[in-house]
Amino acid sequence: MTSYITGLLSKIHMPDVSGSAIANDNTKAPSINYISMYSPELVSPKAESYEELHKMILFFADPSNQIDKSTQLSLVGLIRGSCSLATQFNPKSGPTTISVEGGAIVVVEVEKGIFMACSLALSTDSDSQRRLVEIQIERLLQRFHSYFKILHYQAESMFDGNFQESHGPILEDFYMGLINNYNEGILSRRLKRALIWPNSLCYQGVFSFFPSNSYKSSSVRVPDSQRPDLEAVWEKASVKPSAVFVANLDKTIPKREGLIYKNPGDIHGEAVLEVYRLLEFFSYHDALDSTRLGSRRMFRGMFSGGDSKDVSPSPELLHPSSLAQTLVVSPLSTTLDGIKFLGSTVNEQLPSTWIPFYRGQQQQEQQEQSQSPSQHEPSPSEHSSITSSEPKKGKFVMGPDEDGNIYSLLVYLPVSKNGTTTIEEFSVVVYVEDSILVTLIYESSFQELVIPSFFEELRMNVCEPALEIINDCVALTAGGMTLQSSISSLPNPVNNIISGRNENNESNEIDSDFFFIVYDTKDGSFQSSLPWLPQDVPQDIGKEMAQVSYQYQNAFFHLHDQLADYFVVREAGSLFQAGAVKEHLHKYSTNKYNDWLMYFIRHRHKSIPVDILGV
């Protein structure tokens, strides 16, 4: 079948469209050739003329701009025929992948009767890597379709049987941004081994292969005793928001990163989660700013195409305690001394200017003070100055800036009232303080949203009181004690787990010796202590320091790859299925010295994989 379809494609005269020049520089990296959306329901089954048949194509995004309309129609017709043939042999719902020589075409039904097809240039001998890229594209098409719907008021009429010719350029422009970002967001060129799926658009790593309705939930919880107080804060607002959610965006403690609280009100809960996913995406890429989010082309130019050096991965550095020290705690210090790894000591130096997982200036100052408490003792006058100084305020990301300019992020979300669902326009107000994000969604028609004094009142009466409650919740859940009852068999002494302190009476996180994932098959949420994929290392940090940095980063890439290969490819997504196996062990090697042991358990509707590094 593959050779047959490839033969048909070769007869369609079209240029070599292999994505951007960046993708061509890395022949092993996948790239997107084109993306098209089509709906056979837009034309009559009896239509035969070119003009009539071409109306089924809503848009055709081609970076080369060399595929004429006749060829577009031929390609869409071939894709439709291939999908129809595949359905006859295997009648199942869900995305369809058409394998062709040197690539693949991924087809997803994004709306009833509306399909999106993405052509990939994909060269690899690994079936596992190929399948991961195909699933990755499926998720990206679904995710960006959801982004498009909440960011464009025209989406309701586009996908509700009222498509107009003027809608095509809007869709094409949006998905051209997806193509360019994917082709420029290659992460695999940093890896020496044959990993081709890592891409900046899929920054979540293994979690990017989770079902499209998945979202990360923070380990921080709002207790029932404090929930009424938090709800009362929203009620006291002079203008009550239609929906609210609070998230922790601090990358230094991955298990606490994620959604803490949400109250969607009359807005569909999934639409509110889509707004959260959008903000999380820009936060990870350090692009959570008013200028970008206030633009209607917020995804344009997300990534640069600078080259990165290939280095050998260092799987032996994958021990969670070593990774936590190296990538979370110690990068703020100028020297890494005495990193203990299974009886050996590694002494490496990293520059204080490079922080793999971003940490705010306030946290850096706190760590420097804790590392050298005896260097300076404040005088009584300094104590007075410190205690009397005004607490550091947060800032509005979407709202007023320091000059009084008000930035708006408009979204279009479904609302259910009296049994009727309508799409309404809302304005998103985002307030951030110490990595805690408070998002309030208002009806865009409120006049107060253009008055600077309203936002100052909002800060004082809503955002700050809410943050006080959330910070109390963070303090209550610090230490990861929610997992205490499930890990008594791990190597750490039971007494250390119970007390939260090690033999030197130092505070010790109970999950410091392993990574965990808790996936809720019921609502699609997941918690995890495994960080997202590492970000790029600055080019000016020096050769030796960059080499060490790349080794630790590559260790994370390969851990994400092992988990994705096992759960997504070999187990065919059993992690996401409620009726799968209840418990099992899986061991895999990272090098000739160490093995990883993965223990998987299912408790009610939750799947819990735990990774432990052994000798």
N, C-alpha and C positions, 0 to 999 in steps of 0.2 A: 504493500500500500504506500509506504514511504517513497519508494522509487517511482511509483506511478504518479503520485501527486507532484513529486519533484520534476518529473518529465513534463507534466502539464505546465508547471510554473516556468520551465525553460522556454516554452513556446510563446509565453506572454512577453512581448518585448518591453523590457523595463530596465532602467539604469541600475548600477550597483549602488544601492542605498544601504550603507552599513553604519548609519548613525553619524556621530560627530567624529572629528579628526582625533579627538582624545581616545575614543573607543578603538579607532583603527591603530593607534600606537600600541595598544595592548591587545594582541591578536587573540589571546585566550579569554579575554573579558567579553561577556555578552553585551549586546547593544540592541536598541530598538530601531527597527527600520521604519516602521510607520504604525499608526493607530487609526482605526476607522470605526465609526458607529453606523449601524444600518438597522432598518426596520422593514421587513417584508410586508408588514401590514399597511404601509403607506402607499403601496401600489396595488393595482388590481391583479388578480391571478391571471387574467387574460392579457395583460399589458405585454406588448412586444417591441414597441419602439424604444430607441435609445433614450429619448427625452423622458419618457414615462418611467422606464426602469431605473434611471439614475436618481429619481426622487427618493428611492429607498435609502440612499446614502445621506445620513445627516451631516457627516463631516469626514474628511480624509486628511489627517495630519501627516505630512511628508516633509522631513527636514531638507531633502534634496530639492524639493519643488520641481521634480522632473517626471513625476508619474502623471500622465494626462488622464482626463476623465474617462476615456475609453478603457484604459488599462485598469483604472480604479474599479470600474464596473465589472471587468473580467475577473479581477482578484476577488471581489466580494462574491461574485457568482460561484467561483471555485470554492471559496470558504463555505458558502451555504451548502453546496453540494456535498462537500466532504463531511460536514457536520451531520447532514441528513443521512448519509451513508453510515456514519459511525453510530448514529442513534438506532438504525435498523439492526446492527449487530449487537449493540449493547444499550438497550433503552434505559438510560439513567438520567437523573437530573444533575445539574451542576455544570461547571466549566468543562470545555472540551479542548484538548490539545491535539493539533495536527502536526505530526513530525515530518519534517522535510530535510533534505540533505543540507547540512551546515546551519540548521536553524529549526525553528518551530513557530507555529501560529497558535496563539492562545485565544480562545473565544469564551466570553463571559456574557451571560444574559443579565444586564444591569437593571432592566425594568421589564415588565411583562411584554414580550414581543419586540424588545429593543436589545440588540446585541452589540458588544464591543469586541473588535478583533485587533490583536497586537502581534505584529510580525517581529520575530527575534532573530538576530544573527548569533548563533550559539554553536561554538566549536569546542567539544570536549569528548574525551573517551570515557568519562565517568558517568554512568547512568544515574548515580545518586546526585551528583552535582547538577546534571541536566534537569533532573526532576525538581530539585530545590529551586532552580531558576524559574522553571515553569510555574510552580506554585507561588513563588514570589511575585511574578507578573500578575497572576490571578488576584492576589491580595491587593496589589497596587491599583489595578483597574477598579476594583470594588471600593477601595478607600478613596481614591481621587474622584470617583463618581459621587460619593457621599459628600466630599468637600465641595464639589461643583454645585450640588443641590442646595447646600446651606449658604453658599456665597453668592448665588445669582437668583434674582427674582424671576428671571425668565424661565427657570428650570421647570416650574409648575406647568406652564403651558407647553414647553418643549416635549415633555414626556407624558402629556395627558391627551395626546391626539390632536394638538393644535400646533404642530411644528411648522415654522415658517422659514423661508429661505434666508432671512436675515439672522436666524439663530445659528446657522452653520459657522460663520466666522468667529462667533463667541466661543463655541465649543472647540473649534480648531486652535484658536489662540491659547486656550487653557491647556489643552492636551499637548500642544507643542512645548509648553513649559515642562510637562512631565517627561517628554522624550529627552529634551536637552539635559534636564537634571539627572535623569537615570544614566545617560551616557557619560555625563561628566562626574557622576558621584561614585565612580569605581573605587572600591577599597581593596580589591584583590591584588592590585599591582604592588601593594605593600607586603604581600605574602610570597614566600618562595614555593611553598607547596601548592598543589593544584586545587585551590579553593577559588571558585569563580563567582559564587553567589553574593558575597558581601558587597553591599552598596549603601551609600549614605542615606538614600531614601528609605531604606529598611534598617534604620539605626537600631531597632530593637533586637536584631540578631535572631535567635531561635524563636523569640516571641512574635516576630513578624510573620511567622508561618501559622500562628494560631488563627482560629476562625475570625472572620472580619468584624464580628461584633465584640471581640475581646477588648479588654482594657485593663491597665494596671491599677491595682488597689493598694494603697499604703498599708503598712502594718500598724500605723497609728489609727486608733479607733476613738470615736466620740462615745463615751459611756452613756448609758440610758439616763444616768443621774444628771449629766451635763447637757444632754440634747435639748431639753426644754429651755435652758438658758440661751443656747445658741439660736433656737427657733425664735425666741423672744427678741433677739437683736434685729432680725429681719422685720419683725412686726413693728418695731419702734421707728423704722425708717420713715422719713417724711413722704417718700414715694416708695411704695413697696415693690420690690423686684418680682418679675414673673417667675424667675428661676434663679437658683444660687448653687454654686459648688465651690468647694475648697480643696486644694491639692498641695502636696509637698513636692517641690521641684529640685530639692537638694540631691545632687548626684553623689555626694560623698558617703552617704549611707543608703545603698540601693534599696534595702528592704523598706525603708520609710518613704521612698519616693513613690508617688502615685496619688490616686484620688482618695481623699479622706472623708468627704461628706458631700452629698448632693440632695437637692430638693427641687425637682423639675417642675412642680406646680402643675398647671394645665398643659405644659409643653410635653411632647412625647419624650420619654426618658432617653431613648436611643439618640434623639437629635441633640439633647444636652450633652450626652457623652461624646458626640461627634465634635462639638465645640471644644470639649476638653482635649480630645485627641489632637485637634488642630493646634491648640496652644502648647501641648506637650511637644509636638513636632518642632515648633519654632524655638521652644526653650532648649531642647537638646542641641540645636544648631546655633545657640547663642544669638538668635535672631528675633527674640521676643521684644520687639521695639515698636513704638507707635507709628513710625514712618512706614515700615514694611507692612504691618498689619492693617494700616489705614489705606493701603494701596489696593486697587482692584486686581493688580498683578503681583500678589504677594509671593508667589512661588518663583518668580523670574530670577535667574542668576543666583541660585542658592549656593552653588559650589564652583570652585575654581578648578582648573585642569592641570595644576602643577604636578610634576613628577615626584614620585617617592621611591626610595631605594628598597630593593628586595633584600631581606635579611633572613637568616635562618631562624625559624621559630624555636622557642625554648620551652618545651612542654613540662620540663621538670620544675619550672617556676610557677606551676599552676596551683600549688597548694593555697587554699583560701587565706590562711593566715599571712603567707608571704605576699599574696596579691593585695590583700587589704592594706598591709603595711606599705607596699610599694606604690599602689595606685590610688589609695584613699587618704592615708594618714601622712606618710613621710614626704610626698612630693613638695609639701610646703616648706620643708627643711632643705638646707643646701647639701646635706650629706645623709646617705643611708648607711648606717653603721650596724653591723651585727644582725642582719636579717637572718633569722634562723629558719633553716629548711631541712627538716628530717636529719638533724644531727650535723649538718654542714653550715658554714657561715659564708655569706656573700656580702662583700663590701663594695658598694658602687656609689658613685656620685651623680646626682641629678641637679640641674639648675633650679633655683627657687623660682625662676620666671616661668617654668613650664609646669602646668598643673593638668594632668590627664583628665581628671574629673573635676570640673570647675567648682571652686569654693569661693565664697564671698570674702571680701576684705576683712570683715568683722571676725569671721571664723579663723582667718589666718592670724590675726592679732591675738585671738584667744589662745591658739595653739602655741605661738611663740612665747606668750606669757607663761603657759603651763610647762613648757620645756625648760625655761630658765627662770624659776620663781624667785631665786635669790639674787638675781642680777640687780634688781632695783626695788627698793621698798618705798612706796609713796609716803611723803611727809604728811603731817596732819592737815596742812593747807591743801595739799593735792587731794587727800581723801575728801575734803569738803567740796573741792571743785568737781571731783568725779561724781559724787552723790548728788550734787545739785544740778549737774548738767542735764539738759533736756534729752530724753531718750531719742535714739535715732529713729526717724520716721521712715515709713515705706514710701512708695511712689506709685502713681497711676501709670500703668503701661498704656492702657486705653482710657482716655480721659484728658484732663488738663496737663500740660507740661509746665516747666518752671516759668515760662513766659506768658502763661495764660491761654495758649493755643489749645483747643480741644480737639482731640482725635477720636474718630468713631470707627468702630468695627460693626458693620451691619450684617446681620445673618437672617436667613429666612427659614423658619422652623414650623413644623406642624403643631397645631393646637387643637385639643379636643374639648368641646363645650356642648353640653346638652345633646350628646350623641352625634355631633357633627364635627368633622375634622377640616380645618382650613389652614392655609399657609399664611403666616403673618410675619411682618418685618420687626426685628428686634435690634436693639443696640447693646453691645457687650461692653461692660465696664470691667476693667482688670486692674486690681490693686495687688502689689507685691511687696512683701517685707520679709527679709531674711529667708528667702526661698519658699515662703508660704504664699500661695496665690489664692486670692479671693476674687471670684468672678460673679458678677451680678448681671443678669440679663433683663433689660427693661424694654417695654414697648417703645419703639422709636418715636412715637408721636408725642411723648412727654416733653413739654417745653423746658423743663428744668435741666435737661441734658445739655443745654447750650449755655448754662449759667455757671460761671466758675465757683461762685459761693455755694452752690448746691453740692459740688464735689468736696469742698472743705467740710461741710456739714456731714457728708457721707463718710469722710475719713474719720472724723471725730466720734460720730454717734453709731456708726455701723462697722466699718472696717477694723478700727483699732480694738473695740470691745470684742469683736469676733476673733481677732487674732490672739487676744489674751486667753480666751477659752481654748482655742486650738493649741496654743503653746503649753497650756496645762495638760492637754491630752497627749502631746508629744512627750512631756516629762513622765506622765503616768505609764506610757507604753515603752519607754526606753529600756533597752536591755534584752528585748526579744523574748520576754517570758511567756509569750503566747504559745511557744513551741515546747515549753518545759516538759510537759507530760508525754511527749512523743519521741524523745531522743535518749532515754536512759541507757540504751545499749551502745551509744557512741563511745569512742575512746576516752574522751574527757571524763575525769572522775565524777561520779554521781554527786558528790558533795559540792564540787565546783559548779555543777549545773544548778543545784538547788540554791546555793548561796550567791551565785553570780560572781564569785571571786576565785582567783586561782590560788596556788599554794603560797604565793608571795603577798596574798591579801590585796591583790590588784583587781580592779573591776574587769570582768571578762564576759563578753557576749557569748551566750550559750551556743550560738550558731557560727562561731568564729572558725571552726574546723571543717566546715562543709558549706556547700551552696544548696539552697532549697528552692523549690517552686511549688506553689499551691494553686492549682487551677480549679475553679468552680465551674463544673459543667452545667450548672443551673442558670447562672446569670452571666457567664462568660468572663468574669473577673479573675485576675490572678495576682498573687503576691510572690515576690522573689527577692533573694539576696544576691542574685547574679546580676551584675551591671549590664547596661546596654553595650553595644559595640564601642570600642575606644575611638576617640576622635583623632584627627591628624596631629602629628607632632610638628611644632614650628620648625622651619628650615634653618634657623639661625642659632641652634643650641649646641652645635659642635658635633663632630663625627662620633666620638666615643660615647657621649651622652645619648646621642640619637640611637646608637646601636643598642644600648641597654634598654632604652624606652621601647624600641621596636620589638625587642624580645618579649617583654612583658605584654605588649599589646597583641602580638601574634599568639601568645598563649591564650588570651581571651577569645580571639577569632576561632582557634581550633577547638576550644571547649564548646562554643556555640555550635560549631559545625558538627561535633560528635553528637550533641543532643538533638540537633535538627535531623541528622541522618538516622538516628535510632527511632525517634518518636514520629517524625513526619514521613519518612520514606519507608524504612523497614517495618515499622509497626502500623503504617498506613493511618496515622492520626488517632490511634487508640486512646491516647491521652485525653482526647476531647469527647470520647464516647462514654455514656453513663454505664453501659452494661459490660464493660471490658473486664480484663483480669483484675483480681483484687490485690495481688501482691506478687512481686518477683524481684530477682536480683539480676544485674547485668554488669559484666566487667569488660573493660576495654583498655587497651594499652595506648600510652602516649609516647613512650620511648622504651629502651631496653632496661631502664632502671625502675620505672614506676608504672602502676596501673591505677585506673579510676574504677571505683566501685559505685554503681548506681543502684540505689534501693528505691523501689516504687511501691507505693501503697495507695489503695483507694478507700476512702472513708466516706460513706454515704455518697453525696454528689460531688465530692472533691477528690481530685487526683493530686498526689504528692510525690514527685520525684526528688530524691536527695542524692547529691554527688559528693563522694568522699575520696580523697586521694590516699592511696595506700602505698606501702613499700613493696 
